Amino acid sequence: MSESPLLAGLNPAQYDAVLHDGGPLLVVAGAGSGKTRVLTHRIAHLIEGGLSPFEILAITFTNKAAGEMKHRVGGLVGPVAEKMWVSTFHSACVRILRRDVERLGFPGRFSIYDQADAVRLVGYVIRDLNLDPKRFPPRSVHGTISMAKNENVGPSQFTEQAEQIFQRKIGEVYVEYQKRLLQAGAMDFDDLLMRTAQLFREHPDVLASWRHRFGHVLVDEYQDTNPVQNDLVLQLAEEHRQVTVVGDSDQCLPPGTMISTPEGDRPIETLTVGDLVYGTGGRRDRVARPVREVRETHHEGRRYRVHAGDRTIEGTPHHIVPADMRLDPDAHVVCLMYRHDRGYRIGQTKAMRANGRGGVDIGLRVRCNQEHADKAWILRVVDSAAAASWWEAFYAAEYGLPTACFHALGRNLSMGTDELARLYDELDTTTRAKDLFEDLDLHHEFPHHRPQAGTNRQTLNLTMFSDHRSGEVGYHRIQWSSNRLDVARRLADAGWNVRRSKHASVRVETSRKSYREALSQAVGMSWEGQLEINRRLAVDGTIYGYQPLSHLRPGMVVLVEDEHGFEEVTVDRVETFDDAGPVFDLEVDDIHTYVADGVLVHNSVYAFRGADIRNILEFEEAFPDATVVVLEQNYRSTQSILDAANAVIARNVGRKPKELWTDKGSGDKIVRYHADDESDEAQFVANELAKLHDHDHMRWGDMAVFYRTNSMSRVIEEFLVRVGIPYKVVGGTRFYDRREIKDALAYLRAIVNPTDEVSVKRIINTPKRGVGDSSIGKLDAWASANGESFDQAVLRFDEAGVGGRAATGIEKFLVMTTEIRKLQAEPATIIEEA
């Protein structure tokens, strides 16, 4: 019997996933491992096996991916594929809501606000509630509301949970914002998901009809789903359990670890959700909070055993603990240093040394300041200069890293600044340092020291519990200060409140009660300002850095539990050993810390970052009978690319284990260029493109330049023009973000839905009709005083006190919109008439 064309060319893991015979299926897949092929062939297999295309719901994260998937399935099974629902979560929810949203009080032709429209409406609400927009920036407030919606938290629940005045005020904005959206017959993007979940919960008959419609649900990139999206998947698939999810789940403490609780110490594996455990809220005394989540995973490899006084804790390399660098003054340190324009080097220093200002400071800090280093990791702490020199020479020889200083200014060195620059330009220290990071379980995100000030500082501090306003649990402070005006401008343009500080510097500082909210804000600020986040913990006024277990060194201090709360204890020694088996971690409500074997700890790296991959890690828990298939063979990249990707991904904790591989050969080596600044970087890019075109005869259309943010494109474009390279910017200002497009869409929305406040306000004076902010303010005031919507205020503008040229403009606007509504025409005709 010949093999079905649907199965031709599949590797064994892909074959198993495609032919899975029913029930929940989890496919763990890395980039380029053929997961899209598995999804499309599985869908085709289901249709070939008799499942109606009408009964299939396939969810992807972009419209482009949805279109490609439907096209691929069509190539396998023919035109019948057009009958499937292949879409994003948002698109699927729009279709569901259009049919049944009137159950929730919305019109079937509701408007959809993009982020700019939503932020604008939040701004109106903040103004109408007489709140200070500097203390309550609309963009920031909308971000908080958006995060709550993604967590499936509605306005009433948010308000009930708000304990402080600031949060209660945001709750008031949230309540009024939702009221105004309903009044305007509009939803923002987050509402599309939350309202659909609400519709399913409050109207079981609606949920039943959609469950019957979709007999099989497939979801791509499942690890990126948020709680409300996960809720939608579970509601649709809970009954028939025909669900396939594909994701990349890129630990923790062993069983027997004793956790401190009000009832005494308990093994970590015996704890369940709701149990109280001790941790810190930022003061010396302990506080008890319930366990929100217990994670159990499997870990195979190196583990760490840390001895501090009479306490010993064991765990995986990247379990996080608060610690401080208080080394023996007579000790010597061997370190790895990094500078962005040089690379990595091995060095050594005394634990404590003169700082050049008549005092004594931590040697690593002094050394970093002298060489303008950006980061440093302690490799060894030894008791003599001879031992430090031996280890310095060993690491340098073993890993091929230089020991030469980063610069020669003010120093009597045999090599000058030019020779040092040439040395670091010639050596690829990044690749060489990779092996050192792997062998010593070092983590890039947690250097033992990074400068806290200076002209090159691009660090954002996120300090847990450093703002003790009231209660036993402190707020979490987000703080950045610098004289980097370019960074300040980026932050200000993004809506952050940038203030002047001492000595011509600028700063941003704010606090949040919720750590997840603080982390979300910090991540947003770091993205806009291109900053690194330095995460810390404040206990009784002392700031402790966060370090993985693998970074602890003899002489550092950790916090251990005593009869009065917490005290500092010095680390005596650190041991490593290999082991395999289950490991556990806890998510603790409110304080995000707990006491393990007497030592205060945080969560593993993933939970620490706030990444929510619980959906994929807990899929097997939600569906105990789930089948798991792991895709490891990569079809997209050469081995050089995969080696680099595996090395980076291997640092992630809390991941489903997999190692990507390929049979495409090693390919070209990765080239890394150290640029002095953005202009040097752009010039290098332009020259390399020209070289590939002129010498290697590559087509311009076969080359691409990727950059992190749109703001980086300007200088690259400038050099492309200088060199004469034709180019096209993809993903710049998006089509629907252009002002004229937004104006046109606003006209269409206002014509279809006159209660759409944001759209009416956008077009009532576009083009200019003499209806300015003063007139809009009078209309708002009348609507608020009479409990009417904005469109009613426009109709009764004379009662609102609008006169003169503005009244004439409104009359013309009303005539125009009335006439257009009489037209039974296509959108293009309506826009022309407008």
Secondary structure in CASP SS format (residue, H / E / C, confidence):
PFRMAT SS
TARGET T0000
AUTHOR 0000-0000-0000
METHOD secondary structure of the structure
MODEL  1
M C 1.00
S C 1.00
E C 1.00
S C 1.00
P H 1.00
L H 1.00
L H 1.00
A C 1.00
G C 1.00
L C 1.00
N C 1.00
P H 1.00
A H 1.00
Q H 1.00
Y H 1.00
D H 1.00
A H 1.00
V H 1.00
L C 1.00
H C 1.00
D C 1.00
G C 1.00
G C 1.00
P C 1.00
L E 1.00
L E 1.00
V E 1.00
V E 1.00
A E 1.00
G C 1.00
A C 1.00
G C 1.00
S C 1.00
G C 1.00
K H 1.00
T H 1.00
R H 1.00
V H 1.00
L H 1.00
T H 1.00
H H 1.00
R H 1.00
I H 1.00
A H 1.00
H H 1.00
L H 1.00
I H 1.00
E H 1.00
G C 1.00
G C 1.00
L C 1.00
S C 1.00
P H 1.00
F H 1.00
E H 1.00
I E 1.00
L E 1.00
A E 1.00
I E 1.00
T E 1.00
F C 1.00
T C 1.00
N H 1.00
K H 1.00
A H 1.00
A H 1.00
G H 1.00
E H 1.00
M H 1.00
K H 1.00
H H 1.00
R H 1.00
V H 1.00
G H 1.00
G H 1.00
L H 1.00
V H 1.00
G C 1.00
P H 1.00
V H 1.00
A H 1.00
E H 1.00
K H 1.00
M C 1.00
W E 1.00
V E 1.00
S E 1.00
T E 1.00
F H 1.00
H H 1.00
S H 1.00
A H 1.00
C H 1.00
V H 1.00
R H 1.00
I H 1.00
L H 1.00
R H 1.00
R H 1.00
D H 1.00
V H 1.00
E H 1.00
R H 1.00
L H 1.00
G C 1.00
F C 1.00
P C 1.00
G C 1.00
R C 1.00
F C 1.00
S E 1.00
I E 1.00
Y E 1.00
D C 1.00
Q H 1.00
A H 1.00
D H 1.00
A H 1.00
V H 1.00
R H 1.00
L H 1.00
V H 1.00
G H 1.00
Y H 1.00
V H 1.00
I H 1.00
R H 1.00
D H 1.00
L C 1.00
N C 1.00
L C 1.00
D C 1.00
P C 1.00
K C 1.00
R C 1.00
F C 1.00
P C 1.00
P H 1.00
R H 1.00
S H 1.00
V H 1.00
H H 1.00
G H 1.00
T H 1.00
I H 1.00
S H 1.00
M H 1.00
A H 1.00
K H 1.00
N H 1.00
E C 1.00
N C 1.00
V C 1.00
G C 1.00
P H 1.00
S H 1.00
Q H 1.00
F H 1.00
T H 1.00
E H 1.00
Q H 1.00
A C 1.00
E C 1.00
Q C 1.00
I H 1.00
F H 1.00
Q H 1.00
R H 1.00
K H 1.00
I H 1.00
G H 1.00
E H 1.00
V H 1.00
Y H 1.00
V H 1.00
E H 1.00
Y H 1.00
Q H 1.00
K H 1.00
R H 1.00
L H 1.00
L H 1.00
Q H 1.00
A H 1.00
G C 1.00
A E 1.00
M E 1.00
D E 1.00
F H 1.00
D H 1.00
D H 1.00
L H 1.00
L H 1.00
M H 1.00
R H 1.00
T H 1.00
A H 1.00
Q H 1.00
L H 1.00
F H 1.00
R H 1.00
E H 1.00
H C 1.00
P H 1.00
D H 1.00
V H 1.00
L H 1.00
A H 1.00
S H 1.00
W H 1.00
R H 1.00
H H 1.00
R H 1.00
F C 1.00
G C 1.00
H E 1.00
V E 1.00
L E 1.00
V E 1.00
D C 1.00
E C 1.00
Y H 1.00
Q H 1.00
D H 1.00
T C 1.00
N C 1.00
P H 1.00
V H 1.00
Q H 1.00
N H 1.00
D H 1.00
L H 1.00
V H 1.00
L H 1.00
Q H 1.00
L H 1.00
A H 1.00
E C 1.00
E C 1.00
H C 1.00
R C 1.00
Q C 1.00
V E 1.00
T E 1.00
V E 1.00
V E 1.00
G E 1.00
D C 1.00
S C 1.00
D C 1.00
Q C 1.00
C C 1.00
L E 1.00
P C 1.00
P C 1.00
G C 1.00
T C 1.00
M E 1.00
I E 1.00
S C 1.00
T C 1.00
P C 1.00
E C 1.00
G C 1.00
D C 1.00
R E 1.00
P E 1.00
I H 1.00
E H 1.00
T H 1.00
L C 1.00
T C 1.00
V C 1.00
G C 1.00
D C 1.00
L E 1.00
V E 1.00
Y E 1.00
G E 1.00
T C 1.00
G C 1.00
G C 1.00
R C 1.00
R C 1.00
D C 1.00
R C 1.00
V E 1.00
A E 1.00
R E 1.00
P E 1.00
V E 1.00
R E 1.00
E E 1.00
V E 1.00
R E 1.00
E E 1.00
T E 1.00
H E 1.00
H E 1.00
E E 1.00
G E 1.00
R E 1.00
R E 1.00
Y E 1.00
R E 1.00
V E 1.00
H E 1.00
A E 1.00
G C 1.00
D C 1.00
R E 1.00
T E 1.00
I E 1.00
E E 1.00
G E 1.00
T C 1.00
P C 1.00
H C 1.00
H E 1.00
I E 1.00
V E 1.00
P E 1.00
A E 1.00
D E 1.00
M C 1.00
R C 1.00
L C 1.00
D C 1.00
P C 1.00
D C 1.00
A C 1.00
H E 1.00
V E 1.00
V E 1.00
C E 1.00
L E 1.00
M E 1.00
Y E 1.00
R E 1.00
H C 1.00
D C 1.00
R C 1.00
G E 1.00
Y E 1.00
R E 1.00
I E 1.00
G E 1.00
Q E 1.00
T E 1.00
K E 1.00
A C 1.00
M E 1.00
R E 1.00
A E 1.00
N C 1.00
G C 1.00
R C 1.00
G C 1.00
G C 1.00
V E 1.00
D E 1.00
I E 1.00
G H 1.00
L H 1.00
R H 1.00
V H 1.00
R H 1.00
C H 1.00
N H 1.00
Q H 1.00
E H 1.00
H C 1.00
A C 1.00
D C 1.00
K E 1.00
A E 1.00
W E 1.00
I E 1.00
L E 1.00
R E 1.00
V E 1.00
V E 1.00
D C 1.00
S C 1.00
A H 1.00
A H 1.00
A H 1.00
A H 1.00
S H 1.00
W H 1.00
W H 1.00
E H 1.00
A H 1.00
F H 1.00
Y H 1.00
A H 1.00
A H 1.00
E H 1.00
Y H 1.00
G C 1.00
L C 1.00
P C 1.00
T C 1.00
A C 1.00
C C 1.00
F C 1.00
H C 1.00
A C 1.00
L C 1.00
G C 1.00
R C 1.00
N C 1.00
L C 1.00
S C 1.00
M C 1.00
G C 1.00
T H 1.00
D H 1.00
E H 1.00
L H 1.00
A H 1.00
R H 1.00
L H 1.00
Y H 1.00
D H 1.00
E H 1.00
L C 1.00
D C 1.00
T H 1.00
T H 1.00
T H 1.00
R H 1.00
A H 1.00
K H 1.00
D H 1.00
L H 1.00
F H 1.00
E H 1.00
D H 1.00
L C 1.00
D C 1.00
L C 1.00
H C 1.00
H C 1.00
E C 1.00
F C 1.00
P C 1.00
H C 1.00
H E 1.00
R C 1.00
P C 1.00
Q C 1.00
A C 1.00
G C 1.00
T C 1.00
N C 1.00
R C 1.00
Q C 1.00
T E 1.00
L E 1.00
N E 1.00
L E 1.00
T E 1.00
M E 1.00
F E 1.00
S E 1.00
D E 1.00
H C 1.00
R C 1.00
S C 1.00
G C 1.00
E C 1.00
V C 1.00
G C 1.00
Y E 1.00
H E 1.00
R E 1.00
I E 1.00
Q E 1.00
W E 1.00
S E 1.00
S E 1.00
N C 1.00
R C 1.00
L H 1.00
D H 1.00
V H 1.00
A H 1.00
R H 1.00
R H 1.00
L H 1.00
A H 1.00
D H 1.00
A C 1.00
G C 1.00
W C 1.00
N C 1.00
V C 1.00
R E 1.00
R E 1.00
S C 1.00
K H 1.00
H H 1.00
A H 1.00
S C 1.00
V E 1.00
R E 1.00
V E 1.00
E E 1.00
T E 1.00
S E 1.00
R E 1.00
K C 1.00
S C 1.00
Y H 1.00
R H 1.00
E H 1.00
A H 1.00
L H 1.00
S H 1.00
Q H 1.00
A H 1.00
V H 1.00
G H 1.00
M H 1.00
S H 1.00
W H 1.00
E H 1.00
G H 1.00
Q C 1.00
L C 1.00
E E 1.00
I E 1.00
N E 1.00
R E 1.00
R E 1.00
L E 1.00
A E 1.00
V E 1.00
D C 1.00
G C 1.00
T E 1.00
I E 1.00
Y E 1.00
G E 1.00
Y E 1.00
Q E 1.00
P E 1.00
L H 1.00
S H 1.00
H H 1.00
L C 1.00
R C 1.00
P C 1.00
G C 1.00
M C 1.00
V E 1.00
V E 1.00
L E 1.00
V E 1.00
E E 1.00
D E 1.00
E C 1.00
H C 1.00
G E 1.00
F E 1.00
E E 1.00
E E 1.00
V E 1.00
T E 1.00
V E 1.00
D E 1.00
R E 1.00
V E 1.00
E E 1.00
T E 1.00
F E 1.00
D E 1.00
D E 1.00
A E 1.00
G E 1.00
P E 1.00
V E 1.00
F E 1.00
D E 1.00
L E 1.00
E E 1.00
V E 1.00
D C 1.00
D C 1.00
I C 1.00
H C 1.00
T C 1.00
Y E 1.00
V E 1.00
A E 1.00
D C 1.00
G C 1.00
V E 1.00
L E 1.00
V E 1.00
H C 1.00
N C 1.00
S E 1.00
V H 1.00
Y H 1.00
A H 1.00
F H 1.00
R H 1.00
G C 1.00
A C 1.00
D C 1.00
I C 1.00
R H 1.00
N H 1.00
I H 1.00
L H 1.00
E C 1.00
F H 1.00
E H 1.00
E H 1.00
A H 1.00
F C 1.00
P C 1.00
D C 1.00
A C 1.00
T E 1.00
V E 1.00
V E 1.00
V E 1.00
L E 1.00
E C 1.00
Q E 1.00
N C 1.00
Y C 1.00
R C 1.00
S C 1.00
T C 1.00
Q H 1.00
S H 1.00
I H 1.00
L H 1.00
D H 1.00
A H 1.00
A H 1.00
N H 1.00
A H 1.00
V H 1.00
I H 1.00
A C 1.00
R C 1.00
N C 1.00
V C 1.00
G C 1.00
R C 1.00
K C 1.00
P C 1.00
K C 1.00
E C 1.00
L C 1.00
W E 1.00
T C 1.00
D C 1.00
K C 1.00
G C 1.00
S C 1.00
G C 1.00
D C 1.00
K C 1.00
I C 1.00
V C 1.00
R C 1.00
Y C 1.00
H C 1.00
A C 1.00
D C 1.00
D C 1.00
E H 1.00
S H 1.00
D H 1.00
E H 1.00
A H 1.00
Q H 1.00
F H 1.00
V H 1.00
A H 1.00
N H 1.00
E H 1.00
L H 1.00
A H 1.00
K H 1.00
L H 1.00
H H 1.00
D H 1.00
H C 1.00
D C 1.00
H C 1.00
M C 1.00
R C 1.00
W H 1.00
G H 1.00
D H 1.00
M C 1.00
A C 1.00
V C 1.00
F C 1.00
Y C 1.00
R C 1.00
T C 1.00
N H 1.00
S H 1.00
M H 1.00
S H 1.00
R H 1.00
V H 1.00
I H 1.00
E H 1.00
E H 1.00
F H 1.00
L H 1.00
V H 1.00
R H 1.00
V H 1.00
G C 1.00
I C 1.00
P C 1.00
Y C 1.00
K C 1.00
V C 1.00
V C 1.00
G C 1.00
G C 1.00
T C 1.00
R C 1.00
F H 1.00
Y H 1.00
D H 1.00
R C 1.00
R H 1.00
E H 1.00
I H 1.00
K H 1.00
D H 1.00
A H 1.00
L H 1.00
A H 1.00
Y H 1.00
L H 1.00
R H 1.00
A H 1.00
I H 1.00
V H 1.00
N C 1.00
P C 1.00
T C 1.00
D C 1.00
E H 1.00
V H 1.00
S H 1.00
V H 1.00
K H 1.00
R H 1.00
I H 1.00
I C 1.00
N C 1.00
T C 1.00
P C 1.00
K C 1.00
R C 1.00
G C 1.00
V C 1.00
G C 1.00
D H 1.00
S H 1.00
S H 1.00
I H 1.00
G H 1.00
K H 1.00
L H 1.00
D H 1.00
A H 1.00
W H 1.00
A H 1.00
S H 1.00
A H 1.00
N H 1.00
G C 1.00
E C 1.00
S C 1.00
F H 1.00
D H 1.00
Q H 1.00
A H 1.00
V H 1.00
L H 1.00
R C 1.00
F C 1.00
D C 1.00
E C 1.00
A C 1.00
G C 1.00
V C 1.00
G C 1.00
G H 1.00
R H 1.00
A H 1.00
A H 1.00
T H 1.00
G H 1.00
I H 1.00
E H 1.00
K H 1.00
F H 1.00
L H 1.00
V H 1.00
M H 1.00
T H 1.00
T H 1.00
E H 1.00
I H 1.00
R H 1.00
K H 1.00
L C 1.00
Q C 1.00
A C 1.00
E C 1.00
P H 1.00
A H 1.00
T H 1.00
I H 1.00
I H 1.00
E H 1.00
E H 1.00
A C 1.00
END
